[in-house]
Each structure stands twice: as C-alpha cells, then as structure tokens.
C-alpha cells in the first residue's frame, strides 16, 4: 500500500461534528443498546496497574478522552463495527459490546502498551485486542474522514490566515508544515527494509502534516520512508534563511517564521503524546497497515479539537516531537520564491514600502 493522503476523499456532509450523530450518542447504539452504567461495569473488569486508579477522572485517565467525545466516536463507528457479525468475547466468554470494543481500541492507540498488556488489563485474548483495534481503524477511516479536510470556503481560509498573522505578523499564511518520524524495529537481515533506514540510523516512516492555528491537522501524507531532505524554498512554501552572517531583516524573518511554524511542531507533539502507539519504537509493524493506523490517530487528534474536549486543557504544550532527529535543510531554492521572501522580509522590517 502506498502513502496515504488525507484529503482526496470527502463525504457529502462536511460538518466537523455531525450534530445528528452527536445527538444519537446519548441514545441506544444501534442494535446493541448500552446500559447506563456501562463504564461502571466495564471498569470492574480492569486489572493490573489500571485498576489502582481511583480518582474521579478514571475514565479520562484510562481512555484519554472525555465521555462526551467517547460517545460521539462510538456513534461514528457503530454502523461499520456492528454491521459484521463478530464473536468478540472476553476471557469469561461474555460478548463485547460496541462500547467495550471502542474502549479497547482507544486504549491500544492511546497507551502504546503491548497487545498482551492490554489483553491482561481488560481480561481478553491479545488476538482479540488486535482484531478489535483493526476493525476500529477501518471504521474510523470511513466515518471520521470529514474531520480532516482543507478549508472549503474563502471565509474559512481568511480566518486561518488572520489567526496565523496574529501569532507573529506573518501575512497570508494558510498553514504551517512539519514532519515527524514513526520509528520502527525491523529485521536488519532483510535487505528490503533498507529503504526505511534514515539519517539517524533508525528505521522510520514519515508523517507530514499541514496545521492550522488551532493545531488542527488540515492535510496529511503518511507512509513514505524516513529519509527526508528538508523542505525546498518555493513560491507557495517559504523556508527560513540559512547560513551565518544574516542581515537584520533576515534574522527578523526567521524569528517570525519559527514562531509561526511552532504551531505545527506543537500539534505533532500533542498527536504523539495523545496517541502513544505511534510515539515510541514500534516492534516489527505491518508496514501496509501502519499508515492507516497513523492516519486514524490524526483523525482522533482533530476530533478532540472539534469536540473541544476538556482533556486537552490538561496537556502541557511542547514542540519536541522528534527529539533524536536533527532538522534537515534543503539546498533547493526557487529563484522566484527567493525574491518573494526577500521582498516580504524587507516589508515586514519596514525597509520596503507597502
């Protein structure tokens, strides 16, 4: 499977949060109505370290999202996840409800724990955890796609540009771009894995994202090997000045550029902090499935923003998502873009009339 782009397919309904789906989240979920005390019953199954969490926010501590967002996600995926007959049960033979399955999948994606650890915590076979997680990924790909899209109206784009300009005065910016590496452990004896070997001597897959001022991912490409060469300077992609001995207006431009781009760095950091399955070193992942898992983590990242989930308020802001990687520089320069950057830099420094 090749790299995945996040914007090629659009559903007819492009509302961020489908209000009909959100309303349905408080009612019966398809043909499997959930008891009102589902979480109380489910949490009694939990064993191991998770069972020792006794605070009033145990739900958020285990699943890393609010109950409101959880119910919305359940309503998004219920049709796809429950349309196929399944025999998912826990170790006692009790069938797993939709809520059970979504909770298992979210814990797997959010914790980064091994299949065996999650199976032990929730009282089920590790193969059940794996199958449920993949079914959830397939359902989210189909049902959550409208949460990741490029601005569809001029007014929306102008709002984005205005918010970016308020950060550090950089005008006409419609997105901040950055990449992050998903590090993998792969067999070194297999020569076909050499393509994934990157400049830091890791095996990795790259996620590239364009981010808006609210840290929402607007466009993603995932699935390419981690050998990145940095971004070129293009008319539609401005990069900072490089080298020593920069002039004052060039230094000032770089400061504005860095402050604006930091939004993308913080977004990718939050993505990997929230969905820790893609944060650490993945042990021999299926490289065909991995891009789809990463993409669904991107959808979940945006859903929390769209739902204004309060768990985001408790997350510290950082911009260190690739701590072992040095920023790559590209020597590719488009001359028209170079002139544009100079004129913009001079204008922003007050050395060029408007």
Buried (B, 14 or more C-beta within 10 A) or exposed (E): EEBBBBBEEEEEEEEBBBEEBBEBBEEEBBEBEBEEEBBEEBBEBBEEEBBEBEEEEBBBEBBBBBEBBBBBBBBBBBEBBBEEEBEBBBEEEEEBBBBBBBBBBBBBBBBBBEBEBBBBBBBBBBEBBBBBBBBBBBBBBEBBBBBBBBBEEEEEBEBBBEBBBEBBEBEEBBBBBBBBBBBBEBEEEEEEBEEBBBEEEBBBBBBBBBBBBEBBBBBBBBBBBBEBEEBEBBEEEBBBBBEEEBBEBBEBBBEBBEBBBBBBBBBBBBBBBBBBBBBEEBEEBEBEEBBBBBBBBBBBBBBBBBBEBBBBEEEEEEBEBBEEBEEEEEEEBBEEBBEBBBEBBBBBBEEEEE
